[in-house]
Amino acid sequence: MKFSKSELDIICQYAAPTKAETLAGMKEIVPVIKDLLTKAIVENAIRKLEKIPEPECSQFVAVTKARFLAERDNSIRQRLAAAKAQEPIMQGHDLSGIERFRPETRHMITLEVQKQCFVGFKGERFRFYLSDEGYRNAKRSEQEGEIKIKSHAAVVAGKLYPDKKPKQQER
């Protein structure tokens, strides 16, 4: 018997150890579903499950739920691993470090080292809270090609005011 992806998702949500318990859980929600498409999907899944004999049905439900959970877990792990590999480690001052709240602090910058210099090695990323003089020195280093300032925010009494609004993620 063929089940659609939507039907399998519903079965996974209401999976129970036995066929009777799974069907009871699914039949319980049918009267309260307002969306006609969802209601039709649930009813079709119930009809298909009723046609499968008991030991096979319970086994099918268990295997389907296990596969669904394995795919979900692998997907999350893969996305986390990709995000970690993509984003280099940020060094320097902590986001909520004491440097941020010093009275002379006026700037927060994130930078990437372009060539080995007093800051670090090529490719490393840093966050620094700087006074006006420190910021002028960082701008000078950027002009000399030692670093590339990736972002800047003004700091007033520990509050950050970014120069540019962050790009809104597409939905």
C-alpha positions as CSV (number, residue, x, y, z in Angstrom):
1,M,0.0,0.0,0.0
2,K,1.3,3.5,-0.9
3,F,1.3,6.3,1.6
4,S,1.9,10.0,0.7
5,K,4.5,12.0,2.6
6,S,1.7,13.9,4.4
7,E,0.0,10.7,5.5
8,L,3.4,9.3,6.8
9,D,3.9,12.5,8.7
10,I,0.5,12.1,10.4
11,I,1.2,8.5,11.2
12,C,4.5,9.4,12.8
13,Q,2.8,12.0,15.0
14,Y,0.2,9.5,16.3
15,A,2.3,6.4,16.3
16,A,1.6,4.0,19.2
17,P,2.8,0.5,20.0
18,T,-0.4,-1.1,18.5
19,K,-2.6,-0.6,15.5
20,A,-5.6,0.0,17.7
21,E,-3.9,2.7,19.7
22,T,-2.5,4.5,16.6
23,L,-5.9,4.4,14.9
24,A,-7.7,5.6,18.1
25,G,-5.3,8.6,18.3
26,M,-5.9,9.5,14.7
27,K,-9.7,9.1,14.8
28,E,-9.8,11.3,17.9
29,I,-8.5,14.3,16.1
30,V,-10.7,14.0,12.9
31,P,-13.8,15.8,14.3
32,V,-11.7,18.8,15.5
33,I,-9.7,19.4,12.3
34,K,-10.9,22.5,10.6
35,D,-8.7,22.4,7.5
36,L,-10.4,20.2,4.8
37,L,-7.2,19.1,3.2
38,T,-5.7,18.0,6.5
39,K,-8.9,16.2,7.4
40,A,-8.9,14.3,4.1
41,I,-5.2,13.3,4.6
42,V,-5.9,12.0,8.1
43,E,-9.0,10.1,6.9
44,N,-7.1,8.5,4.0
45,A,-4.3,7.4,6.3
46,I,-6.8,5.8,8.7
47,R,-8.5,3.9,5.9
48,K,-5.2,2.6,4.6
49,L,-4.0,1.6,8.0
50,E,-7.3,-0.3,8.7
51,K,-6.6,-2.4,5.6
52,I,-3.3,-3.6,7.0
53,P,-3.4,-6.7,9.3
54,E,-2.4,-6.1,13.0
55,P,1.2,-7.4,13.3
56,E,2.2,-5.9,10.0
57,C,0.5,-2.6,10.8
58,S,2.2,-2.1,14.2
59,Q,5.6,-3.0,12.6
60,F,4.9,-0.5,9.7
61,V,4.1,2.3,12.1
62,A,7.2,1.6,14.2
63,V,9.5,1.5,11.2
64,T,8.0,4.6,9.7
65,K,8.4,6.5,13.0
66,A,12.0,5.3,13.4
67,R,12.9,6.4,9.8
68,F,11.2,9.8,10.3
69,L,13.2,10.4,13.5
70,A,16.5,9.2,12.0
71,E,16.0,11.6,9.0
72,R,15.2,14.5,11.3
73,D,18.1,13.9,13.6
74,N,20.6,13.5,10.7
75,S,19.2,16.6,9.1
76,I,19.8,18.7,12.2
77,R,23.2,17.2,12.8
78,Q,24.2,17.9,9.2
79,R,23.0,21.5,9.3
80,L,24.9,22.1,12.6
81,A,28.1,20.6,11.3
82,A,27.8,22.7,8.1
83,A,27.2,25.9,10.1
84,K,30.2,25.2,12.4
85,A,32.5,24.5,9.4
86,Q,31.3,27.6,7.6
87,E,31.8,30.1,10.4
88,P,35.3,30.6,11.6
89,I,35.8,31.0,15.4
90,M,35.6,34.6,16.6
91,Q,38.5,35.6,18.9
92,G,39.1,38.8,20.8
93,H,36.7,40.4,23.2
94,D,33.5,38.6,24.4
95,L,30.2,40.0,23.2
96,S,29.4,40.9,26.8
97,G,32.9,41.5,28.0
98,I,33.9,44.2,30.5
99,E,35.7,46.1,27.7
100,R,32.3,47.0,26.2
101,F,31.2,48.9,29.3
102,R,34.4,51.0,29.8
103,P,33.7,54.7,29.6
104,E,36.3,55.3,26.8
105,T,34.8,52.5,24.6
106,R,33.1,54.1,21.5
107,H,33.5,51.4,18.8
108,M,33.0,47.7,18.3
109,I,34.5,46.1,15.2
110,T,34.8,42.6,13.8
111,L,37.7,42.1,11.6
112,E,39.5,39.5,9.5
113,V,43.2,39.4,9.3
114,Q,44.4,39.7,5.7
115,K,48.1,39.2,6.2
116,Q,50.1,38.2,9.2
117,C,50.5,41.2,11.5
118,F,50.5,42.2,15.2
119,V,46.8,41.1,15.5
120,G,47.1,37.6,14.3
121,F,47.4,35.2,11.3
122,K,45.7,35.4,8.0
123,G,42.1,34.3,8.0
124,E,41.5,34.7,11.8
125,R,38.5,36.7,12.9
126,F,38.4,39.0,15.9
127,R,35.9,41.3,17.8
128,F,37.3,44.3,19.6
129,Y,35.9,47.1,21.7
130,L,37.9,50.2,21.0
131,S,38.3,53.9,22.0
132,D,38.4,56.5,19.3
133,E,42.2,56.3,19.1
134,G,42.1,52.5,18.8
135,Y,39.5,52.8,16.0
136,R,41.8,55.2,14.1
137,N,44.6,52.7,14.4
138,A,42.4,49.9,13.1
139,K,41.3,52.0,10.1
140,R,45.0,52.7,9.4
141,S,45.7,49.0,9.5
142,E,42.9,48.4,7.1
143,Q,44.3,51.0,4.7
144,E,47.6,49.2,4.8
145,G,45.9,45.9,3.9
146,E,46.7,44.1,7.2
147,I,43.1,43.7,8.2
148,K,39.6,44.0,6.8
149,I,36.9,45.5,9.0
150,K,33.8,43.3,8.5
151,S,31.4,45.3,10.7
152,H,31.3,48.3,12.9
153,A,28.9,49.4,15.7
154,A,29.0,52.5,17.8
155,V,29.0,51.8,21.6
156,V,27.3,54.1,24.0
157,A,27.2,53.1,27.7
158,G,27.6,49.4,26.6
159,K,24.8,49.5,24.1
160,L,25.6,48.7,20.5
161,Y,24.3,50.7,17.5
162,P,25.3,49.0,14.3
163,D,26.1,51.1,11.3
164,K,24.0,48.9,8.9
165,K,20.9,47.0,9.5
166,P,21.4,43.2,9.3
167,K,20.1,41.7,6.1
168,Q,16.7,40.2,6.6
169,Q,16.6,36.4,5.9
170,E,14.4,35.3,3.1
171,R,11.4,33.2,4.0
